[in-house]
């Protein structure tokens, strides 16, 4: 009887030890130890985005003065990101941008013309693509975007190029003029791109290297720098 009792105790101890090993192993193993294929910090990330940007004149041009604030545009597109490690990623984007350059009305200007209008602007709508590298500042961020900086370049096709003006006539009416397919505006443009990201919110800038206007209007080149705010949708 004593031998049987001792054998039962030994079996119970072995079973308890085995059970304890399994429990400890399951508790220590992180639930999310396998990195997801898709997600903000996954192997791949795909998301749409929207944004709004403003033209920033970096040089004074009295002959073609562009107004800040009302010279702006809208941005919408898609972004693909591929994770290299906790710090580095790379990706590409495809986007649609609108640019509206509103000109100040004064006696010194001679572009787009020398007349004084209620309002006058040149607009460009583009479809483009870009490449970028991303540097994350918080490596242990989990499956979220985190805080990061993007550095890259872009190229656009200027598929819509137009002139608009607004005037009052002698009968207190409003005369609006729109001219499409401006021949002195280039069909393509390219430049540098950068963004600072705070999870879903980005503060971005685009600096155009190429000229927009052809000869003889190159002296009236619009601002090359645009800065704005964007939101990732996911």
N, C-alpha and C positions, 0 to 999 in steps of 0.2 A: 504493500500500500504506500509506504514511504517513497519507494522508487517511482511509482506511478505519479504521486503528488509532486515529486521533484521534477519529473519529466514534463508535467503540465506547466509548472512554473517556468521552466526553461523555454518551452514553446511560446508561452505568453510574453516572456521578455524579448525573445527573438522577434516575435510579431510586432511588439511595441517599438522596438528599435527600427525595424523595417518601415513601419508606418511613419515614424518620426523623420526618417531620411526623406521620404517622399514629400511630406508636408513642408519641410525646410526647403527642398529643391523648388517646389511650386511657388513658395512665398518669395524667394530671392529672385527668381527669374522675372524680369520686367515684362509686363503685359505688352508694351509697345516696343520691344527690343528689335522687331523687324521693321525696317524703314518702309513706309508705304511707297508704292510706285507713283501715285499721284498725290498732289497736295502742295501747300505753300513751301514746305521744306522736304518734299518728297524727291524722288529721282527725277520726276518731270512735273512741270506745272504749266497749265494752259488757262488763260483767263482773259476776258475782255476788259477794256478800260475806257474811261472818258476823261476829258480834261478841258480846261479853258486857259488861254494864254494871251499875253499882251506884248506888243512890240515895244522895245526899249531902244530909243535912239541913242547911240553911243558917240555920234559925231553931230556937230551943228551944221545944218545945211539950210540957209535962209532961202535958197532958190526953190527948194522942195521940202518945206518944213512939215514933218509928220507929228500929229498930236498924240501924246501919251494918253492912256486910259481908254479912249474911244477907238484906238487902233488895236484891234484884238482879233481873236479867232477861237474856233471850237475844234476839239480833237476827239476822235473815237477810233478804237482799233482793237487788235488782239496781240497777245504776247505769249511766246513759248519760252520756258526757262528749263535748263538742264543742270542738275546739281553735280558739281565735281567733288566737293567735300563740304565740311561745315562752314568754310569761309568763302569759297569761290563757286561761282556758277557762271554759265554763259547762256545766251539766248538770242532770239531774233523777234522782230515785231513787224506787223503790217498795220498801217494806220491811214486815216483820212483826216486832212487838216484844212481849215479855212483861214485865210489871212485877209484882213481888211485894213488897208493903210489910209487913214483919214488925214487930209491935208489941211493945215491952217490957212486961213484966208487973209492975206495981207498984200500990201503993194509991192513987197520985195520978191514974192514968188513968181516964177515963170514956168512952173511945171505943176500939173499937167497943162495949164495955160495961164495967161496973165489976168483972166477975169476973176471977179470976186463973186463967189457963190454962197448960198446958204450952207451948203455942205458939198464936199467933193472927195472922192476916194477911188482907189484902185484895189480890186479884189482878186485874189488868187485862191483857187481850190486845188488841192493836191491829193494824190494817192501815192503812197510810198512804202518803203521798207527800211529796216535798220538792223544792225548787229550791236550787241553790247556784252560787256563783262560785268558781273555783279560781285561786290565785296561786302560780306555781312560782318557786322561789328559785334554781334552776340552769337557766338558759336553754339552755345547750349540753350537754344531757344525753343526746342520742341518743334512741332509741326505748324509753325506760323512763319509769316514773312520776316518779322523782326525789323531791325534797323540796318539799312544798307545804302550803298552808293552804286549807281550804274554809270559806266563810261562806254561810249560807243560812237557810231557814225550812222548817217542816214542818207538816202537818195529819194527824191520825189519826182513824179511826173505832174507837171502843172496842166491839168486837163481843162481847167476853166480859168480864163483871164479876161477881166472886164473892167470898164470904167463906169462910174456913177456920179451924177451931180443932181443937186436939187436947187431950184430957183423960184422966185416969185415973179409973176408977169404983171403987166400994167392993170390987169383986172382983178388983182388980189388973188389970183389963182396960183396953184403950185405946178411947176413944170419939172418933171423928172426925166432925166436922160440916162440911158444905159447903152453902152457900146461893148459888144462881145468880141472875142477872138482878137485881142490886141496883138498886133504883129511885132511890137517892140518888146514884148515880154517873152523871155526864154521859156521853152517847153520843159526844161529839166532844171533841177537844183539839187545841191548836196551840201552836207556840212557835218558838224559835230553835235553829239547829243550827250547830256548828263542828267542824272536825277538823284535826289536824296529821298529815300523811302522810310516811312514810319508805318510799318504794316500795310494797311490798305491805302494810305495817303502818300502821294508823291509830290515833290516840288521839283519841276523839271525845267531844263533850258535847252534851246536849240540855237546854235550859231551857224549861220549860212556862210559857207566859204565861197560858193559860186555867185556870180552876178545874176540878178533877175532881169535887168533892163539891157537891151541891146543898144548899139550905137544909133543915134547920137545922144541917147538919154542916160548914159552911164553916170553922168555927174549927179543925176537925180536918184541914184540907187536908194531904195528904202532901207530901213533899219535891218541889220543882219541878226540881231539878237532878239529872241522871244523867250519869255519866262512865264511859267504858269503853274497851276495846281491840278493834280489828277487823282483819280480814285480807281483802284482795282476792284473789279466785280467778281466775287467768287463766294 
